[in-house]
Amino acid sequence: MKQTNAIKTGLDADDALFGASVETGSPALVEIYGELGFNWIWLDLEHKNPSATDSNYLEHMLRAAECSDTELIVRVPDNNPAQIRKVLDTGVRNIIVPRVKTRDELETAIEAAYYSYDGRPGERGLSFGRTSGYGSFLSMDGDTSYHHDEDKSVLMGVLIENETAVNNIDEILDVPELGFVFPGPGDLGVSMNHTLEYGHPEVTEALTQVETASLERDIPLLGLLGSNFPTLDDTEQAIDDGYRLLGLGNEFSAVRDVFGQRLRTLTKTRLNI
């Protein structure tokens, strides 16, 4: 497999990159999204889909992404270094770490993704799996490009979804090799005792603090339609406000919106409503 990352290339060019979420673990859906032209696919392994340690599953999802020219962004369950290494060894290039509250917690996760980290050896290990061409890239002839290329292709993000993390945001954003930030309104509201109150002033203020601090450091922001942005107009505004990774929905919302509207329309027609 190629040691490249189209998301990193797009972010370096300051492009807006659009994604869609897979909720049901379907490689076919990944392929459809890619054929439609989505830049990336959100794969949540914290709340749904198979386990983050299921390498066979992740490899199938990656093959679907590669054959339709798109990328995966994988949300792991937590900052466990062994888990992060295993996900990367399948060929995943983009990982987002949830449940982070402190700089140390994030640095533990990101350090596990690199062979060389912040001027010192990282905590990633060599693998004879898919990401190394099943060992063929691990040259014994003096070519040491593999681990350098791997480090260049990895993109690590953090989900800020806790009031403690907001209070520690400056330290968290200073972690080396942090590639993007997702200000998460749902669980942030839970941590502030404002569950499902997405528009509560205290939640909005905290999100704004995260957004402002990230943009001041030129760290790209990720947001999801229906989470960060209620409508497509809000998504357009988010691009103007500095968001660069924008998720436009998932198969659950598509079924509810499209099939639900079709059923309502046909039902009204048949009943002459």
C-alpha positions as CSV (number, residue, x, y, z in Angstrom):
1,M,0.0,0.0,0.0
2,K,1.1,3.6,-0.6
3,Q,2.5,5.6,2.3
4,T,0.5,8.7,1.5
5,N,-2.4,10.6,3.1
6,A,-4.8,12.7,1.0
7,I,-6.3,14.3,4.0
8,K,-2.9,15.7,5.1
9,T,-2.3,17.0,1.5
10,G,-5.7,18.7,1.4
11,L,-5.3,20.3,4.8
12,D,-1.8,21.6,3.8
13,A,-3.6,23.2,0.9
14,D,-6.2,24.7,3.2
15,D,-9.0,22.9,1.4
16,A,-12.4,22.1,2.9
17,L,-12.6,18.3,3.0
18,F,-16.0,16.6,3.2
19,G,-16.8,13.3,4.9
20,A,-19.6,10.9,5.8
21,S,-20.0,8.5,8.7
22,V,-20.4,4.7,8.6
23,E,-22.5,3.5,11.5
24,T,-23.0,-0.1,10.4
25,G,-19.5,-1.4,9.6
26,S,-20.2,-1.8,5.9
27,P,-17.2,-1.8,3.4
28,A,-19.8,-1.4,0.6
29,L,-21.0,1.8,2.1
30,V,-17.4,3.1,2.4
31,E,-17.0,2.3,-1.3
32,I,-20.2,4.1,-2.2
33,Y,-19.2,7.2,-0.3
34,G,-15.8,7.2,-2.0
35,E,-17.4,6.8,-5.4
36,L,-19.7,9.8,-4.6
37,G,-16.6,11.9,-4.0
38,F,-16.3,12.2,-0.3
39,N,-12.7,12.9,0.9
40,W,-13.0,10.9,4.1
41,I,-15.1,8.4,6.0
42,W,-15.7,8.7,9.7
43,L,-15.5,5.3,11.5
44,D,-16.5,5.4,15.1
45,L,-15.0,2.4,17.0
46,E,-15.9,3.9,20.4
47,H,-19.7,3.7,20.3
48,K,-20.4,1.4,17.4
49,N,-18.9,-0.9,14.6
50,P,-16.6,-3.8,15.5
51,S,-13.7,-3.6,17.9
52,A,-10.7,-1.3,17.2
53,T,-8.5,-4.4,17.7
54,D,-10.2,-6.3,14.9
55,S,-7.5,-6.0,12.2
56,N,-9.4,-8.1,9.6
57,Y,-12.4,-5.7,9.8
58,L,-10.3,-2.6,9.5
59,E,-8.4,-4.0,6.6
60,H,-11.6,-4.7,4.7
61,M,-12.8,-1.1,5.4
62,L,-9.4,0.2,4.2
63,R,-9.5,-1.8,1.0
64,A,-12.9,-0.4,0.2
65,A,-11.6,3.1,0.9
66,E,-8.5,2.6,-1.3
67,C,-10.4,1.3,-4.3
68,S,-12.7,4.3,-4.2
69,D,-10.0,6.8,-3.5
70,T,-11.0,8.0,-0.1
71,E,-9.5,8.0,3.4
72,L,-10.7,6.7,6.8
73,I,-10.7,8.7,10.0
74,V,-10.9,6.2,12.8
75,R,-12.2,7.2,16.3
76,V,-10.6,4.8,18.7
77,P,-12.3,4.1,22.1
78,D,-9.5,5.8,24.2
79,N,-5.8,6.6,24.3
80,N,-4.5,3.1,24.7
81,P,-1.1,3.0,22.9
82,A,-1.4,-0.7,22.1
83,Q,-4.7,-0.1,20.4
84,I,-3.5,2.8,18.4
85,R,-0.5,0.9,17.2
86,K,-2.7,-2.0,16.1
87,V,-5.1,0.3,14.2
88,L,-2.1,2.0,12.4
89,D,-0.6,-1.4,11.5
90,T,-3.7,-2.1,9.3
91,G,-2.9,0.9,7.2
92,V,-5.1,3.5,8.8
93,R,-3.5,6.9,8.5
94,N,-5.9,9.1,10.5
95,I,-6.9,8.5,14.1
96,I,-8.9,10.7,16.5
97,V,-8.6,10.1,20.3
98,P,-11.6,10.7,22.5
99,R,-12.0,11.0,26.3
100,V,-8.8,13.2,26.6
101,K,-8.7,15.5,29.6
102,T,-5.0,16.4,29.9
103,R,-1.8,17.0,27.8
104,D,-0.3,13.8,29.1
105,E,-3.2,11.7,28.1
106,L,-3.0,13.0,24.5
107,E,0.7,12.8,24.3
108,T,0.7,9.1,25.4
109,A,-1.6,8.4,22.4
110,I,0.2,10.5,19.8
111,E,3.7,9.2,20.8
112,A,2.4,5.7,20.1
113,A,1.8,6.7,16.5
114,Y,5.3,7.7,15.6
115,Y,8.7,6.0,15.2
116,S,10.4,9.4,15.9
117,Y,8.5,11.8,18.1
118,D,9.5,15.3,19.2
119,G,13.2,14.7,18.7
120,R,13.3,11.4,20.5
121,P,12.3,7.8,19.6
122,G,8.6,7.3,19.5
123,E,6.6,4.4,20.8
124,R,5.4,2.8,17.5
125,G,6.8,-0.6,16.7
126,L,7.7,-2.3,13.4
127,S,5.1,-4.7,12.1
128,F,5.1,-7.3,9.3
129,G,1.4,-6.5,8.6
130,R,-0.4,-4.6,5.9
131,T,1.1,-1.2,6.5
132,S,4.6,-2.4,5.8
133,G,3.6,-4.4,2.7
134,Y,3.6,-7.5,4.9
135,G,7.2,-6.9,5.7
136,S,8.4,-6.0,2.2
137,F,9.0,-2.4,3.1
138,L,11.2,-3.3,6.1
139,S,14.3,-3.3,4.0
140,M,17.5,-5.0,5.1
141,D,19.6,-3.3,2.3
142,G,20.2,0.0,4.0
143,D,17.0,1.8,2.8
144,T,15.5,3.4,5.9
145,S,12.8,5.4,4.2
146,Y,9.9,3.3,5.5
147,H,9.6,4.7,9.0
148,H,10.2,8.2,7.8
149,D,7.4,7.9,5.3
150,E,5.1,6.4,7.8
151,D,5.7,9.3,10.2
152,K,4.9,11.8,7.4
153,S,1.7,10.0,6.5
154,V,0.1,9.8,10.0
155,L,-2.5,12.4,11.2
156,M,-3.6,12.3,14.8
157,G,-6.6,14.3,16.1
158,V,-8.2,14.8,19.5
159,L,-11.9,15.1,20.5
160,I,-12.4,17.8,23.1
161,E,-15.6,16.7,24.8
162,N,-15.0,17.4,28.5
163,E,-15.0,20.5,30.6
164,T,-11.7,19.5,32.1
165,A,-10.2,19.3,28.6
166,V,-11.5,22.8,27.8
167,N,-9.9,24.1,30.9
168,N,-6.6,22.5,29.8
169,I,-7.0,23.4,26.1
170,D,-3.8,25.4,25.8
171,E,-1.6,22.6,27.1
172,I,-3.5,20.0,25.1
173,L,-3.0,22.0,21.8
174,D,0.7,22.3,22.5
175,V,1.2,18.5,22.2
176,P,3.6,17.9,19.3
177,E,2.2,16.4,16.1
178,L,-1.5,17.2,16.9
179,G,-3.1,17.3,13.5
180,F,-6.7,18.4,14.1
181,V,-9.3,19.0,16.8
182,F,-12.9,18.0,17.0
183,P,-14.9,20.2,19.5
184,G,-17.5,17.7,20.6
185,P,-20.7,19.4,21.8
186,G,-22.6,16.2,22.9
187,D,-20.4,14.8,25.6
188,L,-19.1,18.3,26.5
189,G,-22.7,19.1,27.4
190,V,-22.9,16.0,29.5
191,S,-19.7,16.9,31.4
192,M,-21.2,20.3,32.1
193,N,-24.5,19.0,33.3
194,H,-26.2,20.3,30.2
195,T,-27.0,17.0,28.5
196,L,-28.7,17.5,25.0
197,E,-28.7,21.2,25.6
198,Y,-26.6,21.9,22.5
199,G,-27.3,25.6,22.4
200,H,-26.8,26.3,26.1
201,P,-24.7,29.4,26.5
202,E,-22.1,27.7,28.7
203,V,-21.6,24.9,26.2
204,T,-21.4,27.3,23.3
205,E,-18.9,29.4,25.2
206,A,-16.7,26.3,25.9
207,L,-16.9,25.3,22.2
208,T,-15.9,28.7,21.1
209,Q,-12.9,28.7,23.4
210,V,-11.7,25.4,21.8
211,E,-12.3,26.7,18.3
212,T,-10.5,30.0,19.0
213,A,-7.5,28.4,20.6
214,S,-7.2,25.8,17.8
215,L,-7.4,28.4,15.0
216,E,-4.8,30.6,16.7
217,R,-2.4,27.7,16.4
218,D,-3.5,26.9,12.8
219,I,-4.7,23.5,13.9
220,P,-7.6,22.4,11.6
221,L,-11.1,21.9,13.1
222,L,-13.4,18.9,12.4
223,G,-17.1,19.0,12.9
224,L,-20.1,16.8,12.0
225,L,-23.5,17.9,10.6
226,G,-26.1,17.3,13.3
227,S,-23.5,17.6,16.0
228,N,-21.6,20.8,15.5
229,F,-23.8,22.1,12.7
230,P,-27.6,21.6,12.7
231,T,-28.0,22.5,9.0
232,L,-26.1,22.7,5.7
233,D,-26.1,26.5,6.0
234,D,-24.4,26.2,9.4
235,T,-21.8,23.9,7.7
236,E,-21.2,26.6,5.1
237,Q,-20.7,29.1,7.8
238,A,-18.3,26.7,9.6
239,I,-16.1,26.7,6.6
240,D,-15.9,30.5,6.7
241,D,-15.2,30.2,10.4
242,G,-12.2,28.0,9.8
243,Y,-13.4,24.4,9.9
244,R,-11.7,22.2,7.3
245,L,-13.0,18.7,8.0
246,L,-16.7,18.6,7.7
247,G,-18.9,15.5,8.1
248,L,-22.2,15.6,6.2
249,G,-24.1,12.7,7.8
250,N,-24.5,9.0,8.0
251,E,-26.7,6.2,6.7
252,F,-29.0,6.4,9.7
253,S,-29.8,10.1,9.1
254,A,-30.0,9.4,5.3
255,V,-32.6,6.7,5.8
256,R,-34.6,8.8,8.2
257,D,-34.5,11.8,6.0
258,V,-34.9,10.3,2.5
259,F,-36.9,7.2,3.1
260,G,-38.9,8.8,5.8
261,Q,-39.9,11.7,3.5
262,R,-40.8,9.3,0.7
263,L,-43.0,7.3,3.0
264,R,-44.7,10.4,4.4
265,T,-45.3,11.8,0.8
266,L,-46.8,8.5,-0.5
267,T,-48.9,8.0,2.6
268,K,-50.4,11.5,2.3
269,T,-51.0,11.0,-1.4
270,R,-52.8,7.7,-0.9
271,L,-54.9,9.1,1.9
272,N,-55.6,12.2,-0.1
273,I,-54.3,14.4,2.7
